[in-house]
């Protein structure tokens, strides 16, 4: 998507709940758009997917080499509940 801001959190090597704690902190000041979290374990992916799913945020997951990418679409957050 052209013109879409993407926050990027590199959390390689962090064991759960480390990546989730970084995400929660970044969400306090997130400007919308997308958030890409790069982790190195399936457990971290599962935790992040459950977290974003609980918020009703659309997500995608991908694997690139030894890394896992969790991409969350934050554009709908805070818009009319």
C-alpha positions as CSV (number, residue, x, y, z in Angstrom):
1,X,0.0,0.0,0.0
2,X,1.4,3.3,-1.0
3,X,1.4,6.0,1.6
4,X,0.6,3.8,4.5
5,X,2.8,4.3,7.6
6,X,4.3,1.1,9.0
7,X,5.6,0.9,12.6
8,X,8.3,-1.8,12.8
9,X,9.3,-3.6,16.0
10,X,12.3,-5.9,15.7
11,X,12.0,-8.4,18.6
12,X,14.3,-11.2,17.4
13,X,15.6,-13.4,20.1
14,X,13.1,-12.2,22.7
15,X,11.1,-14.9,24.4
16,X,7.4,-14.3,25.2
17,X,6.1,-12.1,26.7
18,X,8.9,-9.8,25.5
19,X,7.6,-9.0,22.0
20,X,4.1,-8.5,23.4
21,X,5.3,-6.0,25.9
22,X,7.1,-4.1,23.2
23,X,3.9,-4.0,21.1
24,X,1.8,-2.8,24.0
25,X,4.2,0.0,24.8
26,X,4.3,1.1,21.1
27,X,0.5,1.0,20.8
28,X,0.4,3.8,23.4
29,X,1.8,6.2,20.7
30,X,1.0,4.3,17.5
31,X,-0.2,6.6,14.7
32,X,-2.4,4.0,12.9
33,X,-1.4,2.4,9.7
34,X,0.3,-1.0,10.1
35,X,2.6,-2.5,12.6
36,X,5.1,-5.2,11.7
37,X,6.6,-7.2,14.5
38,X,9.6,-9.4,13.6
39,X,10.1,-12.3,16.0
40,X,12.1,-15.5,16.0
41,X,9.7,-18.1,17.6
42,X,6.4,-19.6,16.8
43,X,5.4,-19.1,20.4
44,X,5.8,-15.3,20.0
45,X,3.8,-15.4,16.8
46,X,1.0,-17.3,18.6
47,X,0.9,-14.8,21.5
48,X,0.9,-11.8,19.2
49,X,-1.8,-13.3,16.9
50,X,-4.0,-14.0,20.0
51,X,-3.4,-10.4,21.3
52,X,-4.3,-8.7,18.0
53,X,-7.2,-11.1,17.4
54,X,-8.6,-10.1,20.8
55,X,-8.5,-6.5,19.7
56,X,-10.3,-7.3,16.5
57,X,-7.3,-6.1,14.5
58,X,-6.8,-7.8,11.0
59,X,-3.4,-9.5,10.9
60,X,-1.2,-11.4,8.4
61,X,1.7,-13.7,9.3
62,X,4.7,-14.5,7.1
63,X,8.0,-16.3,7.5
64,X,11.2,-15.0,6.0
65,X,14.2,-17.2,6.7
66,X,14.4,-17.7,10.4
67,X,12.2,-14.7,11.1
68,X,8.4,-14.6,11.5
69,X,6.6,-11.4,10.7
70,X,3.2,-10.5,12.3
71,X,1.6,-7.6,10.4
72,X,-1.3,-5.9,12.0
73,X,-3.6,-3.4,10.3
74,X,-4.2,-0.7,13.0
75,X,-6.1,1.7,10.7
76,X,-9.4,0.8,12.3
77,X,-8.4,1.3,15.9
78,X,-10.2,4.0,17.8
79,X,-12.8,4.6,15.0
80,X,-16.4,4.3,16.3
81,X,-17.1,1.2,18.4
